[in-house]
Amino acid sequence: MKKIILISFVVAIASVNGNAQEQKVPRKTPEQRTERITVKLNEELALNDAQKVKVKEVILKQEQQREELFKQLESSREVFKEANKKNMQTTENELKTVLTPEQMGKLKQLREDMKQKRQKRGMQHFLPDKEPK
């Protein structure tokens, strides 16, 4: 009797665990991420037609490189972070040639706002009763 209960318990745990893994959200493609980013930048920075094309090219190139890095360096998170920082700096330099100084200022502000939102969201996860500073 104990063996039957133990086996049914193991089967129940395995089926719950299997279902949890199936609910994982699939990673977006570089093209999907590029489209989302360029739409947001266009809304926030009021890009002209020439800038839209160039910004999309720069972002797509960055996202493709990022995807390659992710696949190559999945096992080493720190190496991926360093390579991604270099990739982001290259993208930043390319965007400086496309955007006006005012647009670059807005972009920097957008990035800072996003960073603060991520930090706030992370703090709320760990400290739900307290308001982050």
N, CA, C and O atoms as a printed pandas DataFrame, in Angstrom:
     atom_number atom_name residue_name chain_id  residue_number  x_coord  y_coord  z_coord
0              1         N          MET        A               1    0.822   -1.193    0.000
1              2        CA          MET        A               1    0.000    0.000    0.000
2              3         C          MET        A               1    0.869    1.261    0.000
3              4         O          MET        A               1    0.594    2.212   -0.732
4              5         N          LYS        A               2    1.919    1.261    0.827
5              6        CA          LYS        A               2    2.798    2.413    0.895
6              7         C          LYS        A               2    3.485    2.653   -0.442
7              8         O          LYS        A               2    3.682    3.798   -0.849
8              9         N          LYS        A               3    3.852    1.561   -1.129
9             10        CA          LYS        A               3    4.501    1.692   -2.436
10            11         C          LYS        A               3    3.565    2.341   -3.445
11            12         O          LYS        A               3    3.999    3.172   -4.243
12            13         N          ILE        A               4    2.306    1.980   -3.424
13            14        CA          ILE        A               4    1.331    2.549   -4.361
14            15         C          ILE        A               4    1.159    4.037   -4.097
15            16         O          ILE        A               4    1.104    4.831   -5.036
16            17         N          ILE        A               5    1.073    4.419   -2.832
17            18        CA          ILE        A               5    0.936    5.843   -2.472
18            19         C          ILE        A               5    2.186    6.604   -2.892
19            20         O          ILE        A               5    2.095    7.700   -3.444
20            21         N          LEU        A               6    3.347    6.025   -2.630
21            22        CA          LEU        A               6    4.606    6.667   -3.000
22            23         C          LEU        A               6    4.716    6.836   -4.515
23            24         O          LEU        A               6    5.115    7.898   -4.994
24            25         N          ILE        A               7    4.364    5.798   -5.266
25            26        CA          ILE        A               7    4.432    5.876   -6.728
26            27         C          ILE        A               7    3.446    6.909   -7.260
27            28         O          ILE        A               7    3.785    7.678   -8.159
28            29         N          SER        A               8    2.236    6.937   -6.720
29            30        CA          SER        A               8    1.252    7.926   -7.195
30            31         C          SER        A               8    1.695    9.341   -6.852
31            32         O          SER        A               8    1.446   10.272   -7.618
32            33         N          PHE        A               9    2.350    9.511   -5.702
33            34        CA          PHE        A               9    2.862   10.819   -5.317
34            35         C          PHE        A               9    3.961   11.280   -6.281
35            36         O          PHE        A               9    3.970   12.437   -6.701
36            37         N          VAL        A              10    4.873   10.393   -6.625
37            38        CA          VAL        A              10    5.957   10.710   -7.553
38            39         C          VAL        A              10    5.390   11.065   -8.931
39            40         O          VAL        A              10    5.841   12.022   -9.560
40            41         N          VAL        A              11    4.408   10.300   -9.397
41            42        CA          VAL        A              11    3.790   10.573  -10.692
42            43         C          VAL        A              11    3.094   11.933  -10.668
43            44         O          VAL        A              11    3.176   12.685  -11.639
44            45         N          ALA        A              12    2.421   12.250   -9.585
45            46        CA          ALA        A              12    1.732   13.549   -9.469
46            47         C          ALA        A              12    2.729   14.699   -9.516
47            48         O          ALA        A              12    2.502   15.693  -10.206
48            49         N          ILE        A              13    3.829   14.566   -8.785
49            50        CA          ILE        A              13    4.860   15.607   -8.775
50            51         C          ILE        A              13    5.468   15.770  -10.171
51            52         O          ILE        A              13    5.670   16.893  -10.632
52            53         N          ALA        A              14    5.754   14.672  -10.830
53            54        CA          ALA        A              14    6.357   14.726  -12.162
54            55         C          ALA        A              14    5.417   15.387  -13.165
55            56         O          ALA        A              14    5.870   16.149  -14.019
56            57         N          SER        A              15    4.132   15.111  -13.077
57            58        CA          SER        A              15    3.195   15.717  -14.033
58            59         C          SER        A              15    3.034   17.204  -13.779
59            60         O          SER        A              15    2.911   17.973  -14.733
60            61         N          VAL        A              16    3.030   17.636  -12.519
61            62        CA          VAL        A              16    2.943   19.063  -12.201
62            63         C          VAL        A              16    4.194   19.774  -12.686
63            64         O          VAL        A              16    4.103   20.850  -13.277
64            65         N          ASN        A              17    5.346   19.195  -12.447
65            66        CA          ASN        A              17    6.609   19.780  -12.892
66            67         C          ASN        A              17    6.668   19.860  -14.414
67            68         O          ASN        A              17    7.140   20.857  -14.961
68            69         N          GLY        A              18    6.199   18.838  -15.095
69            70        CA          GLY        A              18    6.184   18.847  -16.561
70            71         C          GLY        A              18    5.294   19.948  -17.108
71            72         O          GLY        A              18    5.647   20.586  -18.099
72            73         N          ASN        A              19    4.153   20.183  -16.487
73            74        CA          ASN        A              19    3.253   21.250  -16.921
74            75         C          ASN        A              19    3.858   22.622  -16.681
75            76         O          ASN        A              19    3.673   23.529  -17.493
76            77         N          ALA        A              20    4.570   22.786  -15.590
77            78        CA          ALA        A              20    5.185   24.070  -15.285
78            79         C          ALA        A              20    6.235   24.429  -16.325
79            80         O          ALA        A              20    6.368   25.597  -16.691
80            81         N          GLN        A              21    6.975   23.447  -16.801
81            82        CA          GLN        A              21    8.003   23.721  -17.792
82            83         C          GLN        A              21    7.400   24.074  -19.142
83            84         O          GLN        A              21    7.998   24.845  -19.892
84            85         N          GLU        A              22    6.251   23.542  -19.467
85            86        CA          GLU        A              22    5.610   23.825  -20.746
86            87         C          GLU        A              22    5.088   25.250  -20.820
87            88         O          GLU        A              22    4.889   25.764  -21.920
88            89         N          GLN        A              23    4.862   25.904  -19.695
89            90        CA          GLN        A              23    4.298   27.236  -19.666
90            91         C          GLN        A              23    5.341   28.328  -19.851
91            92         O          GLN        A              23    5.008   29.511  -19.776
92            93         N          LYS        A              24    6.566   27.967  -20.085
93            94        CA          LYS        A              24    7.644   28.932  -20.296
94            95         C          LYS        A              24    7.363   29.761  -21.546
95            96         O          LYS        A              24    7.013   29.214  -22.592
96            97         N          VAL        A              25    7.513   31.065  -21.440
97            98        CA          VAL        A              25    7.262   31.957  -22.567
98            99         C          VAL        A              25    8.420   31.846  -23.549
99           100         O          VAL        A              25    9.579   31.965  -23.152
100          101         N          PRO        A              26    8.123   31.620  -24.825
101          102        CA          PRO        A              26    9.217   31.487  -25.800
102          103         C          PRO        A              26    9.962   32.811  -25.996
103          104         O          PRO        A              26    9.376   33.890  -25.920
104          105         N          ARG        A              27   11.234   32.702  -26.243
105          106        CA          ARG        A              27   12.083   33.885  -26.467
106          107         C          ARG        A              27   11.723   34.502  -27.813
107          108         O          ARG        A              27   11.573   33.799  -28.813
108          109         N          LYS        A              28   11.587   35.830  -27.825
109          110        CA          LYS        A              28   11.252   36.519  -29.069
110          111         C          LYS        A              28   12.449   36.515  -30.012
111          112         O          LYS        A              28   13.601   36.466  -29.582
112          113         N          THR        A              29   12.151   36.567  -31.300
113          114        CA          THR        A              29   13.213   36.591  -32.299
114          115         C          THR        A              29   13.842   37.979  -32.334
115          116         O          THR        A              29   13.230   38.938  -31.863
116          117         N          PRO        A              30   15.049   38.110  -32.881
117          118        CA          PRO        A              30   15.662   39.430  -33.009
118          119         C          PRO        A              30   14.783   40.398  -33.808
119          120         O          PRO        A              30   14.735   41.591  -33.506
120          121         N          GLU        A              31   14.093   39.885  -34.819
121          122        CA          GLU        A              31   13.229   40.738  -35.641
122          123         C          GLU        A              31   12.045   41.251  -34.831
123          124         O          GLU        A              31   11.656   42.412  -34.966
124          125         N          GLN        A              32   11.470   40.395  -33.989
125          126        CA          GLN        A              32   10.349   40.818  -33.154
126          127         C          GLN        A              32   10.795   41.863  -32.138
127          128         O          GLN        A              32   10.108   42.861  -31.920
128          129         N          ARG        A              33   11.946   41.629  -31.520
129          130        CA          ARG        A              33   12.455   42.608  -30.552
130          131         C          ARG        A              33   12.795   43.920  -31.238
131          132         O          ARG        A              33   12.535   44.992  -30.691
132          133         N          THR        A              34   13.376   43.847  -32.434
133          134        CA          THR        A              34   13.719   45.050  -33.190
134          135         C          THR        A              34   12.472   45.859  -33.496
135          136         O          THR        A              34   12.466   47.080  -33.337
136          137         N          GLU        A              35   11.436   45.197  -33.927
137          138        CA          GLU        A              35   10.191   45.897  -34.267
138          139         C          GLU        A              35    9.616   46.610  -33.041
139          140         O          GLU        A              35    9.196   47.764  -33.125
140          141         N          ARG        A              36    9.603   45.911  -31.906
141          142        CA          ARG        A              36    9.067   46.511  -30.683
142          143         C          ARG        A              36    9.895   47.725  -30.263
143          144         O          ARG        A              36    9.341   48.756  -29.882
144          145         N          ILE        A              37   11.205   47.604  -30.333
145          146        CA          ILE        A              37   12.092   48.698  -29.925
146          147         C          ILE        A              37   11.955   49.888  -30.865
147          148         O          ILE        A              37   11.868   51.027  -30.404
148          149         N          THR        A              38   11.934   49.647  -32.170
149          150        CA          THR        A              38   11.867   50.765  -33.119
150          151         C          THR        A              38   10.519   51.486  -33.043
151          152         O          THR        A              38   10.465   52.705  -33.204
152          153         N          VAL        A              39    9.448   50.759  -32.805
153          154        CA          VAL        A              39    8.139   51.410  -32.646
154          155         C          VAL        A              39    8.173   52.331  -31.436
155          156         O          VAL        A              39    7.697   53.465  -31.500
156          157         N          LYS        A              40    8.736   51.843  -30.326
157          158        CA          LYS        A              40    8.833   52.641  -29.098
158          159         C          LYS        A              40    9.712   53.873  -29.314
159          160         O          LYS        A              40    9.357   54.975  -28.895
160          161         N          LEU        A              41   10.859   53.681  -29.968
161          162        CA          LEU        A              41   11.748   54.823  -30.217
162          163         C          LEU        A              41   11.089   55.840  -31.137
163          164         O          LEU        A              41   11.243   57.045  -30.935
164          165         N          ASN        A              42   10.362   55.377  -32.138
165          166        CA          ASN        A              42    9.678   56.290  -33.045
166          167         C          ASN        A              42    8.639   57.111  -32.289
167          168         O          ASN        A              42    8.518   58.315  -32.516
168          169         N          GLU        A              43    7.893   56.478  -31.399
169          170        CA          GLU        A              43    6.883   57.197  -30.615
170          171         C          GLU        A              43    7.528   58.241  -29.713
171          172         O          GLU        A              43    7.048   59.371  -29.617
172          173         N          GLU        A              44    8.614   57.859  -29.055
173          174        CA          GLU        A              44    9.226   58.727  -28.060
174          175         C          GLU        A              44   10.137   59.801  -28.659
175          176         O          GLU        A              44   10.230   60.907  -28.127
176          177         N          LEU        A              45   10.811   59.471  -29.772
177          178        CA          LEU        A              45   11.818   60.388  -30.314
178          179         C          LEU        A              45   11.369   61.117  -31.573
179          180         O          LEU        A              45   12.106   61.962  -32.081
180          181         N          ALA        A              46   10.174   60.814  -32.095
181          182        CA          ALA        A              46    9.653   61.438  -33.310
182          183         C          ALA        A              46   10.689   61.378  -34.439
183          184         O          ALA        A              46   11.133   62.407  -34.946
184          185         N          LEU        A              47   11.057   60.168  -34.814
185          186        CA          LEU        A              47   12.071   59.974  -35.850
186          187         C          LEU        A              47   11.516   60.338  -37.219
187          188         O          LEU        A              47   10.335   60.134  -37.499
188          189         N          ASN        A              48   12.396   60.888  -38.081
189          190        CA          ASN        A              48   11.980   61.112  -39.465
190          191         C          ASN        A              48   12.160   59.799  -40.233
191          192         O          ASN        A              48   12.680   58.827  -39.687
192          193         N          ASP        A              49   11.732   59.773  -41.490
193          194        CA          ASP        A              49   11.752   58.525  -42.255
194          195         C          ASP        A              49   13.158   57.949  -42.415
195          196         O          ASP        A              49   13.348   56.740  -42.288
196          197         N          ALA        A              50   14.130   58.795  -42.690
197          198        CA          ALA        A              50   15.505   58.317  -42.859
198          199         C          ALA        A              50   16.037   57.744  -41.540
199          200         O          ALA        A              50   16.723   56.722  -41.534
200          201         N          GLN        A              51   15.715   58.404  -40.433
201          202        CA          GLN        A              51   16.160   57.919  -39.132
202          203         C          GLN        A              51   15.505   56.586  -38.787
203          204         O          GLN        A              51   16.145   55.705  -38.211
204          205         N          LYS        A              52   14.226   56.440  -39.140
205          206        CA          LYS        A              52   13.526   55.179  -38.858
206          207         C          LYS        A              52   14.260   54.007  -39.496
207          208         O          LYS        A              52   14.483   52.977  -38.860
208          209         N          VAL        A              53   14.630   54.176  -40.754
209          210        CA          VAL        A              53   15.308   53.099  -41.483
210          211         C          VAL        A              53   16.664   52.794  -40.849
211          212         O          VAL        A              53   16.992   51.633  -40.601
212          213         N          LYS        A              54   17.448   53.836  -40.590
213          214        CA          LYS        A              54   18.787   53.626  -40.045
214          215         C          LYS        A              54   18.743   53.068  -38.626
215          216         O          LYS        A              54   19.529   52.187  -38.278
216          217         N          VAL        A              55   17.817   53.584  -37.801
217          218        CA          VAL        A              55   17.699   53.092  -36.428
218          219         C          VAL        A              55   17.298   51.621  -36.439
219          220         O          VAL        A              55   17.821   50.826  -35.658
220          221         N          LYS        A              56   16.364   51.256  -37.329
221          222        CA          LYS        A              56   15.937   49.868  -37.412
222          223         C          LYS        A              56   17.108   48.965  -37.804
223          224         O          LYS        A              56   17.254   47.871  -37.259
224          225         N          GLU        A              57   17.941   49.414  -38.741
225          226        CA          GLU        A              57   19.112   48.633  -39.153
226          227         C          GLU        A              57   20.081   48.439  -37.986
227          228         O          GLU        A              57   20.583   47.338  -37.760
228          229         N          VAL        A              58   20.337   49.523  -37.247
229          230        CA          VAL        A              58   21.276   49.468  -36.124
230          231         C          VAL        A              58   20.749   48.528  -35.041
231          232         O          VAL        A              58   21.491   47.695  -34.521
232          233         N          ILE        A              59   19.474   48.666  -34.706
233          234        CA          ILE        A              59   18.883   47.844  -33.650
234          235         C          ILE        A              59   18.829   46.376  -34.077
235          236         O          ILE        A              59   19.106   45.487  -33.272
236          237         N          LEU        A              60   18.477   46.121  -35.327
237          238        CA          LEU        A              60   18.420   44.741  -35.811
238          239         C          LEU        A              60   19.798   44.090  -35.736
239          240         O          LEU        A              60   19.928   42.942  -35.309
240          241         N          LYS        A              61   20.820   44.828  -36.152
241          242        CA          LYS        A              61   22.182   44.298  -36.090
242          243         C          LYS        A              61   22.557   43.975  -34.645
243          244         O          LYS        A              61   23.142   42.927  -34.369
244          245         N          GLN        A              62   22.221   44.872  -33.732
245          246        CA          GLN        A              62   22.514   44.648  -32.321
246          247         C          GLN        A              62   21.770   43.419  -31.802
247          248         O          GLN        A              62   22.365   42.587  -31.115
248          249         N          GLU        A              63   20.506   43.292  -32.112
249          250        CA          GLU        A              63   19.710   42.163  -31.619
250          251         C          GLU        A              63   20.192   40.834  -32.199
251          252         O          GLU        A              63   20.170   39.813  -31.512
252          253         N          GLN        A              64   20.627   40.842  -33.462
253          254        CA          GLN        A              64   21.156   39.611  -34.053
254          255         C          GLN        A              64   22.465   39.209  -33.378
255          256         O          GLN        A              64   22.686   38.029  -33.103
256          257         N          GLN        A              65   23.332   40.187  -33.110
257          258        CA          GLN        A              65   24.583   39.898  -32.420
258          259         C          GLN        A              65   24.310   39.404  -31.005
259          260         O          GLN        A              65   24.972   38.493  -30.508
260          261         N          ARG        A              66   23.336   40.015  -30.380
261          262        CA          ARG        A              66   22.968   39.626  -29.023
262          263         C          ARG        A              66   22.448   38.182  -28.992
263          264         O          ARG        A              66   22.765   37.418  -28.081
264          265         N          GLU        A              67   21.656   37.827  -29.988
265          266        CA          GLU        A              67   21.124   36.464  -30.069
266          267         C          GLU        A              67   22.254   35.447  -30.252
267          268         O          GLU        A              67   22.262   34.388  -29.624
268          269         N          GLU        A              68   23.211   35.791  -31.129
269          270        CA          GLU        A              68   24.360   34.907  -31.335
270          271         C          GLU        A              68   25.148   34.738  -30.044
271          272         O          GLU        A              68   25.527   33.624  -29.679
272          273         N          LEU        A              69   25.394   35.853  -29.354
273          274        CA          LEU        A              69   26.114   35.793  -28.088
274          275         C          LEU        A              69   25.373   34.922  -27.082
275          276         O          LEU        A              69   25.968   34.107  -26.377
276          277         N          PHE        A              70   24.069   35.115  -27.035
277          278        CA          PHE        A              70   23.254   34.363  -26.083
278          279         C          PHE        A              70   23.381   32.863  -26.328
279          280         O          PHE        A              70   23.527   32.083  -25.388
280          281         N          LYS        A              71   23.323   32.470  -27.590
281          282        CA          LYS        A              71   23.428   31.051  -27.922
282          283         C          LYS        A              71   24.820   30.504  -27.617
283          284         O          LYS        A              71   24.959   29.390  -27.111
284          285         N          GLN        A              72   25.846   31.290  -27.925
285          286        CA          GLN        A              72   27.218   30.838  -27.713
286          287         C          GLN        A              72   27.593   30.784  -26.237
287          288         O          GLN        A              72   28.343   29.907  -25.808
288          289         N          LEU        A              73   27.067   31.722  -25.472
289          290        CA          LEU        A              73   27.537   31.882  -24.101
290          291         C          LEU        A              73   26.470   31.565  -23.052
291          292         O          LEU        A              73   26.515   32.084  -21.936
292          293         N          GLU        A              74   25.529   30.726  -23.410
293          294        CA          GLU        A              74   24.446   30.397  -22.476
294          295         C          GLU        A              74   24.956   29.894  -21.135
295          296         O          GLU        A              74   24.372   30.193  -20.094
296          297         N          SER        A              75   26.019   29.148  -21.154
297          298        CA          SER        A              75   26.518   28.550  -19.917
298          299         C          SER        A              75   27.242   29.561  -19.022
299          300         O          SER        A              75   27.321   29.364  -17.810
300          301         N          SER        A              76   27.760   30.620  -19.597
301          302        CA          SER        A              76   28.522   31.585  -18.807
302          303         C          SER        A              76   27.837   32.954  -18.830
303          304         O          SER        A              76   28.007   33.732  -19.769
304          305         N          ARG        A              77   27.087   33.222  -17.815
305          306        CA          ARG        A              77   26.318   34.465  -17.724
306          307         C          ARG        A              77   27.222   35.705  -17.672
307          308         O          ARG        A              77   26.915   36.715  -18.304
308          309         N          GLU        A              78   28.305   35.638  -16.941
309          310        CA          GLU        A              78   29.203   36.792  -16.807
310          311         C          GLU        A              78   29.876   37.148  -18.136
311          312         O          GLU        A              78   30.001   38.325  -18.476
312          313         N          VAL        A              79   30.301   36.147  -18.874
313          314        CA          VAL        A              79   30.924   36.392  -20.177
314          315         C          VAL        A              79   29.897   37.017  -21.117
315          316         O          VAL        A              79   30.216   37.931  -21.877
316          317         N          PHE        A              80   28.663   36.519  -21.060
317          318        CA          PHE        A              80   27.584   37.082  -21.881
318          319         C          PHE        A              80   27.345   38.545  -21.526
319          320         O          PHE        A              80   27.182   39.375  -22.420
320          321         N          LYS        A              81   27.323   38.871  -20.247
321          322        CA          LYS        A              81   27.077   40.249  -19.819
322          323         C          LYS        A              81   28.159   41.194  -20.351
323          324         O          LYS        A              81   27.856   42.286  -20.831
324          325         N          GLU        A              82   29.414   40.767  -20.262
325          326        CA          GLU        A              82   30.522   41.600  -20.743
326          327         C          GLU        A              82   30.440   41.806  -22.260
327          328         O          GLU        A              82   30.601   42.923  -22.752
328          329         N          ALA        A              83   30.192   40.729  -22.986
329          330        CA          ALA        A              83   30.092   40.832  -24.442
330          331         C          ALA        A              83   28.893   41.691  -24.824
331          332         O          ALA        A              83   28.962   42.454  -25.788
332          333         N          ASN        A              84   27.810   41.578  -24.091
333          334        CA          ASN        A              84   26.612   42.368  -24.368
334          335         C          ASN        A              84   26.866   43.853  -24.109
335          336         O          ASN        A              84   26.353   44.700  -24.839
336          337         N          LYS        A              85   27.653   44.179  -23.078
337          338        CA          LYS        A              85   27.997   45.582  -22.800
338          339         C          LYS        A              85   28.761   46.199  -23.977
339          340         O          LYS        A              85   28.495   47.331  -24.382
340          341         N          LYS        A              86   29.711   45.433  -24.514
341          342        CA          LYS        A              86   30.477   45.920  -25.664
342          343         C          LYS        A              86   29.553   46.139  -26.864
343          344         O          LYS        A              86   29.671   47.133  -27.579
344          345         N          ASN        A              87   28.645   45.205  -27.068
345          346        CA          ASN        A              87   27.676   45.299  -28.156
346          347         C          ASN        A              87   26.799   46.546  -27.986
347          348         O          ASN        A              87   26.534   47.257  -28.955
348          349         N          MET        A              88   26.356   46.803  -26.766
349          350        CA          MET        A              88   25.512   47.974  -26.486
350          351         C          MET        A              88   26.283   49.274  -26.735
351          352         O          MET        A              88   25.711   50.242  -27.237
352          353         N          GLN        A              89   27.565   49.306  -26.392
353          354        CA          GLN        A              89   28.370   50.508  -26.611
354          355         C          GLN        A              89   28.529   50.785  -28.102
355          356         O          GLN        A              89   28.474   51.939  -28.527
356          357         N          THR        A              90   28.724   49.738  -28.895
357          358        CA          THR        A              90   28.814   49.896  -30.345
358          359         C          THR        A              90   27.510   50.452  -30.900
359          360         O          THR        A              90   27.516   51.349  -31.744
360          361         N          THR        A              91   26.397   49.914  -30.422
361          362        CA          THR        A              91   25.083   50.391  -30.864
362          363         C          THR        A              91   24.895   51.856  -30.489
363          364         O          THR        A              91   24.398   52.648  -31.291
364          365         N          GLU        A              92   25.285   52.210  -29.291
365          366        CA          GLU        A              92   25.174   53.597  -28.820
366          367         C          GLU        A              92   25.951   54.540  -29.746
367          368         O          GLU        A              92   25.454   55.603  -30.120
368          369         N          ASN        A              93   27.160   54.146  -30.107
369          370        CA          ASN        A              93   27.972   54.981  -31.005
370          371         C          ASN        A              93   27.328   55.114  -32.379
371          372         O          ASN        A              93   27.366   56.189  -32.977
372          373         N          GLU        A              94   26.739   54.037  -32.885
373          374        CA          GLU        A              94   26.079   54.101  -34.185
374          375         C          GLU        A              94   24.825   54.971  -34.126
375          376         O          GLU        A              94   24.538   55.710  -35.068
376          377         N          LEU        A              95   24.081   54.887  -33.027
377          378        CA          LEU        A              95   22.877   55.710  -32.892
378          379         C          LEU        A              95   23.228   57.199  -32.804
379          380         O          LEU        A              95   22.454   58.044  -33.253
380          381         N          LYS        A              96   24.383   57.520  -32.233
381          382        CA          LYS        A              96   24.813   58.919  -32.145
382          383         C          LYS        A              96   24.977   59.538  -33.531
383          384         O          LYS        A              96   24.787   60.742  -33.702
384          385         N          THR        A              97   25.328   58.717  -34.516
385          386        CA          THR        A              97   25.492   59.245  -35.873
386          387         C          THR        A              97   24.150   59.429  -36.577
387          388         O          THR        A              97   24.064   60.157  -37.566
388          389         N          VAL        A              98   23.091   58.766  -36.067
389          390        CA          VAL        A              98   21.780   58.812  -36.713
390          391         C          VAL        A              98   20.856   59.834  -36.055
391          392         O          VAL        A              98   20.127   60.544  -36.747
392          393         N          LEU        A              99   20.880   59.912  -34.741
393          394        CA          LEU        A              99   19.940   60.750  -34.002
394          395         C          LEU        A              99   20.503   62.144  -33.749
395          396         O          LEU        A              99   21.716   62.353  -33.739
396          397         N          THR        A             100   19.597   63.084  -33.546
397          398        CA          THR        A             100   19.996   64.442  -33.178
398          399         C          THR        A             100   20.385   64.456  -31.705
399          400         O          THR        A             100   20.042   63.529  -30.973
400          401         N          PRO        A             101   21.093   65.488  -31.258
401          402        CA          PRO        A             101   21.451   65.558  -29.835
402          403         C          PRO        A             101   20.216   65.550  -28.913
403          404         O          PRO        A             101   20.250   64.953  -27.837
404          405         N          GLU        A             102   19.134   66.211  -29.336
405          406        CA          GLU        A             102   17.911   66.221  -28.528
406          407         C          GLU        A             102   17.335   64.811  -28.418
407          408         O          GLU        A             102   16.892   64.395  -27.348
408          409         N          GLN        A             103   17.346   64.077  -29.537
409          410        CA          GLN        A             103   16.823   62.712  -29.532
410          411         C          GLN        A             103   17.694   61.808  -28.676
411          412         O          GLN        A             103   17.177   60.934  -27.979
412          413         N          MET        A             104   19.003   62.001  -28.716
413          414        CA          MET        A             104   19.895   61.203  -27.871
414          415         C          MET        A             104   19.613   61.483  -26.399
415          416         O          MET        A             104   19.635   60.569  -25.575
416          417         N          GLY        A             105   19.348   62.743  -26.072
417          418        CA          GLY        A             105   18.998   63.090  -24.690
418          419         C          GLY        A             105   17.729   62.387  -24.246
419          420         O          GLY        A             105   17.656   61.862  -23.135
420          421         N          LYS        A             106   16.727   62.379  -25.120
421          422        CA          LYS        A             106   15.475   61.687  -24.804
422          423         C          LYS        A             106   15.706   60.189  -24.655
423          424         O          LYS        A             106   15.135   59.550  -23.771
424          425         N          LEU        A             107   16.548   59.632  -25.524
425          426        CA          LEU        A             107   16.851   58.209  -25.461
426          427         C          LEU        A             107   17.524   57.865  -24.138
427          428         O          LEU        A             107   17.183   56.866  -23.505
428          429         N          LYS        A             108   18.470   58.682  -23.724
429          430        CA          LYS        A             108   19.145   58.437  -22.450
430          431         C          LYS        A             108   18.152   58.507  -21.291
431          432         O          LYS        A             108   18.228   57.713  -20.353
432          433         N          GLN        A             109   17.222   59.458  -21.358
433          434        CA          GLN        A             109   16.210   59.581  -20.315
434          435         C          GLN        A             109   15.289   58.361  -20.303
435          436         O          GLN        A             109   14.932   57.857  -19.239
436          437         N          LEU        A             110   14.906   57.888  -21.500
437          438        CA          LEU        A             110   14.075   56.688  -21.591
438          439         C          LEU        A             110   14.769   55.492  -20.952
439          440         O          LEU        A             110   14.153   54.726  -20.211
440          441         N          ARG        A             111   16.052   55.340  -21.247
441          442        CA          ARG        A             111   16.815   54.227  -20.696
442          443         C          ARG        A             111   16.904   54.320  -19.176
443          444         O          ARG        A             111   16.798   53.313  -18.475
444          445         N          GLU        A             112   17.100   55.541  -18.673
445          446        CA          GLU        A             112   17.172   55.738  -17.225
446          447         C          GLU        A             112   15.826   55.410  -16.576
447          448         O          GLU        A             112   15.785   54.788  -15.515
448          449         N          ASP        A             113   14.734   55.824  -17.205
449          450        CA          ASP        A             113   13.400   55.517  -16.684
450          451         C          ASP        A             113   13.160   54.009  -16.647
451          452         O          ASP        A             113   12.629   53.478  -15.671
452          453         N          MET        A             114   13.561   53.324  -17.728
453          454        CA          MET        A             114   13.392   51.873  -17.782
454          455         C          MET        A             114   14.223   51.193  -16.692
455          456         O          MET        A             114   13.770   50.233  -16.069
456          457         N          LYS        A             115   15.426   51.690  -16.469
457          458        CA          LYS        A             115   16.301   51.127  -15.443
458          459         C          LYS        A             115   15.671   51.284  -14.065
459          460         O          LYS        A             115   15.701   50.359  -13.253
460          461         N          GLN        A             116   15.099   52.459  -13.803
461          462        CA          GLN        A             116   14.451   52.692  -12.517
462          463         C          GLN        A             116   13.223   51.804  -12.343
463          464         O          GLN        A             116   12.969   51.312  -11.244
464          465         N          LYS        A             117   12.460   51.594  -13.416
465          466        CA          LYS        A             117   11.286   50.713  -13.343
466          467         C          LYS        A             117   11.705   49.287  -13.021
467          468         O          LYS        A             117   11.069   48.616  -12.208
468          469         N          ARG        A             118   12.785   48.820  -13.664
469          470        CA          ARG        A             118   13.266   47.467  -13.396
470          471         C          ARG        A             118   13.718   47.332  -11.942
471          472         O          ARG        A             118   13.425   46.336  -11.280
472          473         N          GLN        A             119   14.435   48.346  -11.454
473          474        CA          GLN        A             119   14.910   48.304  -10.073
474          475         C          GLN        A             119   13.728   48.331   -9.102
475          476         O          GLN        A             119   13.709   47.607   -8.106
476          477         N          LYS        A             120   12.767   49.159   -9.404
477          478        CA          LYS        A             120   11.590   49.266   -8.542
478          479         C          LYS        A             120   10.818   47.953   -8.535
479          480         O          LYS        A             120   10.380   47.490   -7.482
480          481         N          ARG        A             121   10.653   47.357   -9.705
481          482        CA          ARG        A             121    9.940   46.089   -9.810
482          483         C          ARG        A             121   10.682   44.994   -9.040
483          484         O          ARG        A             121   10.056   44.171   -8.373
484          485         N          GLY        A             122   12.000   44.985   -9.132
485          486        CA          GLY        A             122   12.792   43.996   -8.410
486          487         C          GLY        A             122   12.703   44.185   -6.911
487          488         O          GLY        A             122   12.621   43.207   -6.169
488          489         N          MET        A             123   12.718   45.420   -6.454
489          490        CA          MET        A             123   12.624   45.689   -5.026
490          491         C          MET        A             123   11.252   45.315   -4.492
491          492         O          MET        A             123   11.142   44.825   -3.368
492          493         N          GLN        A             124   10.221   45.533   -5.264
493          494        CA          GLN        A             124    8.878   45.178   -4.817
494          495         C          GLN        A             124    8.747   43.671   -4.682
495          496         O          GLN        A             124    8.009   43.175   -3.831
496          497         N          HIS        A             125    9.468   42.949   -5.524
497          498        CA          HIS        A             125    9.433   41.498   -5.452
498          499         C          HIS        A             125   10.009   41.002   -4.124
499          500         O          HIS        A             125    9.478   40.073   -3.516
500          501         N          PHE        A             126   11.093   41.628   -3.685
501          502        CA          PHE        A             126   11.738   41.198   -2.468
502          503         C          PHE        A             126   11.172   41.859   -1.214
503          504         O          PHE        A             126   11.206   41.272   -0.133
504          505         N          LEU        A             127   10.651   43.083   -1.357
505          506        CA          LEU        A             127   10.122   43.822   -0.217
506          507         C          LEU        A             127    8.718   44.338   -0.535
507          508         O          LEU        A             127    8.555   45.540   -0.742
508          509         N          PRO        A             128    7.712   43.487   -0.580
509          510        CA          PRO        A             128    6.392   43.914   -1.003
510          511         C          PRO        A             128    5.724   44.932   -0.080
511          512         O          PRO        A             128    4.871   45.693   -0.537
512          513         N          ASP        A             129    6.090   44.968    1.223
513          514        CA          ASP        A             129    5.443   45.908    2.136
514          515         C          ASP        A             129    6.049   47.302    2.062
515          516         O          ASP        A             129    5.404   48.281    2.439
516          517         N          LYS        A             130    7.276   47.396    1.582
517          518        CA          LYS        A             130    7.997   48.667    1.624
518          519         C          LYS        A             130    8.065   49.298    0.246
519          520         O          LYS        A             130    8.175   48.603   -0.764
520          521         N          GLU        A             131    7.999   50.605    0.215
521          522        CA          GLU        A             131    8.119   51.370   -1.024
522          523         C          GLU        A             131    9.585   51.589   -1.329
523          524         O          GLU        A             131   10.319   52.033   -0.446
524          525         N          PRO        A             132   10.056   51.297   -2.552
525          526        CA          PRO        A             132   11.477   51.512   -2.869
526          527         C          PRO        A             132   11.811   52.996   -2.904
527          528         O          PRO        A             132   10.965   53.836   -3.211
528          529         N          LYS        A             133   13.064   53.297   -2.583
529          530        CA          LYS        A             133   13.499   54.708   -2.574
530          531         C          LYS        A             133   13.982   55.113   -3.934
531          532         O          LYS        A             133   14.389   56.258   -4.130
